[in-house]
């Protein structure tokens, strides 16, 4: 165990020290404000305060971990050993920046509580983030910092038995549209046909006909393929099902359809199933509860994992609602428009509620990339996308983190705008597991 002396033990301090030491570096950590206890400790120890007690391992503290609430903080980013840093420290500090305060700022999503302009879907945009402005969005910076801290600790305490965590990969699949044509209502089916007719989309009209008449398999029904790849590769795969009432933004098959229920049950027999809360559930706990209970009624298991549709969440309200409904893990932490690490980490972490100044039981599992980001927002070809995927995987692998990807069942269809993307998913699994 490493013992940390500080002038004041706060919830923020305890939270971020435990994240960096326990979850990233696999080092147990303890805290004390008693100098005598600190001096008497025989194992590794460090001081985190305004000034060192002597010549011990020391990092000068920024005020952030001793404050409450949210303030408009001026951030000045500089580079140390080719790594972006902020919250500079003095010459006596082992590191030239306060790694703990800086990590807390990024992981707590402090900047998302500050006034900002939302996009058309009421989301915090990547362009407003510190990571985007200073070009470290595609780097799990908090984990990189943690390993730089570890280097300094190992120099100071070479005899301590250090452990190393292992790299992990999780494939997640969002099911926004289980089927392209099948099992839609008569009104929706007719409306789709008329839209294709007047849009002169003759291929769509033909495909719609052969699928509805069971001559051909629905192109979006790729679940058998995904489950086979899961089994063959031995990877962890989570399916997030959208089971909302129909709206402009929620266009999945009706949850009342027996074939859709059967699909969910079949998938749940072979993989983990989570909830994909609807577009309007972002600030509506009643709607969120309704959808959670609906999916639980189909699977007959508690729904403990979720990812917001359109990645629409508002801090802290959305997460507070998830906690109230006993959701244990959320997978929404990422941007729709950019790949990379929204919270600057590839390590799952617990949501810290800046409103109540507490660590909550909700685990946040950040993802690194999404298929629609690569294809629609960035306009990359399948080949270019694989290059980007490889780069992100290597960043995560370098810090033994958790590489989480987000694909949709429809992107494996090789249909229309997804031509060639089934191979992208298959190749991504090879990249991610080797």
Rosetta blueprint (number, residue, H / E / L):
1 X L
2 X E
3 X E
4 X E
5 X E
6 X L
7 X L
8 X L
9 X L
10 X L
11 X H
12 X H
13 X H
14 X H
15 X H
16 X H
17 X H
18 X H
19 X H
20 X H
21 X H
22 X H
23 X H
24 X H
25 X L
26 X L
27 X L
28 X L
29 X E
30 X E
31 X E
32 X E
33 X L
34 X L
35 X H
36 X H
37 X H
38 X H
39 X H
40 X H
41 X L
42 X L
43 X L
44 X L
45 X E
46 X E
47 X E
48 X E
49 X E
50 X L
51 X L
52 X L
53 X L
54 X L
55 X L
56 X L
57 X E
58 X E
59 X E
60 X E
61 X L
62 X L
63 X H
64 X H
65 X H
66 X H
67 X L
68 X L
69 X L
70 X L
71 X L
72 X L
73 X L
74 X L
75 X L
76 X L
77 X L
78 X E
79 X E
80 X E
81 X L
82 X L
83 X E
84 X E
85 X E
86 X L
87 X L
88 X E
89 X L
90 X L
91 X L
92 X L
93 X L
94 X L
95 X L
96 X L
97 X E
98 X L
99 X H
100 X H
101 X H
102 X H
103 X H
104 X H
105 X H
106 X H
107 X H
108 X L
109 X L
110 X H
111 X H
112 X H
113 X L
114 X L
115 X L
116 X L
117 X L
118 X L
119 X L
120 X L
121 X L
122 X L
123 X L
124 X L
125 X L
126 X H
127 X H
128 X H
129 X L
130 X H
131 X H
132 X H
133 X H
134 X L
135 X L
136 X L
137 X L
138 X L
139 X L
140 X L
141 X H
142 X H
143 X H
144 X H
145 X H
146 X H
147 X H
148 X H
149 X H
150 X H
151 X H
152 X H
153 X H
154 X H
155 X H
156 X H
157 X L
158 X L
159 X L
160 X L
161 X L
162 X L
163 X L
164 X L
165 X L
166 X L
167 X L
168 X E
169 X E
170 X E
171 X E
172 X E
173 X E
174 X E
175 X E
176 X L
177 X L
178 X L
179 X L
180 X L
181 X L
182 X L
183 X L
184 X L
185 X L
186 X H
187 X H
188 X H
189 X H
190 X H
191 X H
192 X H
193 X H
194 X H
195 X H
196 X H
197 X H
198 X H
199 X L
200 X L
201 X L
202 X H
203 X H
204 X H
205 X H
206 X H
207 X H
208 X H
209 X H
210 X H
211 X H
212 X H
213 X L
214 X L
215 X L
216 X L
217 X L
218 X L
219 X L
220 X L
221 X L
222 X L
223 X H
224 X H
225 X H
226 X H
227 X H
228 X H
229 X H
230 X H
231 X H
232 X H
233 X H
234 X L
235 X L
236 X E
237 X E
238 X E
239 X E
240 X E
241 X E
242 X L
243 X L
244 X L
245 X L
246 X L
247 X L
248 X L
249 X L
250 X L
251 X L
252 X L
253 X L
254 X L
255 X L
256 X L
257 X L
258 X H
259 X H
260 X H
261 X H
262 X H
263 X H
264 X H
265 X H
266 X H
267 X H
268 X H
269 X L
270 X L
271 X L
272 X E
273 X E
274 X E
275 X E
276 X L
277 X L
278 X L
279 X H
280 X H
281 X H
282 X L
283 X L
284 X L
285 X H
286 X H
287 X H
288 X H
289 X H
290 X H
291 X H
292 X H
293 X H
294 X H
295 X H
296 X H
297 X H
298 X H
299 X H
300 X L
301 X L
302 X L
303 X L
304 X L
305 X E
306 X E
307 X L
308 X L
309 X H
310 X H
311 X H
312 X L
313 X L
314 X L
315 X L
316 X L
317 X H
318 X H
319 X H
320 X H
321 X H
322 X H
323 X H
324 X H
325 X L
326 X L
327 X L
328 X L
329 X E
330 X E
331 X L
332 X L
333 X L
334 X L
335 X L
336 X L
337 X L
338 X L
339 X L
340 X L
341 X L
342 X L
343 X L
344 X L
345 X L
346 X L
347 X L
348 X L
349 X E
350 X E
351 X E
352 X E
353 X E
354 X L
355 X L
356 X L
357 X L
358 X E
359 X E
360 X E
361 X E
362 X E
363 X E
364 X E
365 X L
366 X L
367 X L
368 X L
369 X E
370 X E
371 X H
372 X H
373 X H
374 X H
375 X H
376 X H
377 X H
378 X L
379 X L
380 X L
381 X L
382 X H
383 X H
384 X H
385 X H
386 X H
387 X H
388 X H
389 X H
390 X H
391 X H
392 X H
393 X H
394 X H
395 X H
396 X H
397 X H
398 X H
399 X L
400 X L
401 X L
402 X E
403 X E
404 X E
405 X E
406 X E
407 X E
408 X E
409 X H
410 X H
411 X H
412 X H
413 X L
414 X L
415 X L
416 X H
417 X H
418 X H
419 X L
420 X L
421 X H
422 X H
423 X H
424 X H
425 X H
426 X H
427 X H
428 X H
429 X H
430 X H
431 X H
432 X H
433 X H
434 X L
